[in-house]
Amino acid sequence: MTQRMDSGPRGMGGDRDGRGGGVGDDEGLDRDGDDRRGGKGGRGGARRKLLSDEIVAKIDYKNPQILRSFVTDRGKMIPRRISGASARQQRVIVRAVRRARMLALLPFAVTGD
């Protein structure tokens, strides 16, 4: 069995450095072929502010108005990387949302329009 002499990954083609700088490459496109640059799907500054202690103190399963801000319009819980909550705060939020769902104060899933 013979080894390949180029150091780039297989199937990429191009130069020995693996960047693939050939004739048909577009400068504005990444490897997948779409125009987006960046890692998170083009969300840029979609992060929320960190939660204050006053908001966390008000989080309770009996207060669905506050809990709705931690649930999407489709009924999914917002992850802590987006909500900006710490791990302890996220556990409090998740516990309150689950309890509110069990008491029918929040929906499990949104159906219809």
Phi, psi and omega in degrees: 000136183256149178268151176283147183272336181279154184262358181282167178291155183293143175084353182277324184072183174093206187282175180291337182281355174085004181277345174072030184287075182258194185286323187268010183278141174261140180286330184275357184251145173269190187295331181282344178097358177264167188274352184285139172245147180112173190260325192262033175073025175080022182273349174045261185254046184277003180287146175269171176287160175294148182285141176272164181291334179293320180292318180294326179292331180276349182289120179207151181294340180275002182240079185289342179295318178287322182293334179296335178287347178255010178233137180287173179291345177265359176098006180270147176284139180282130181290161185288338177291338177263319183286337180083013180279152173284174181296319180293318179295322180294324177296322178295317180297313183297317180297318181292320179294318179296319179293320179295326177292320180294331179266009178064028173274334175232147178281151174287316179212151180261126179245157178084200183275000000 
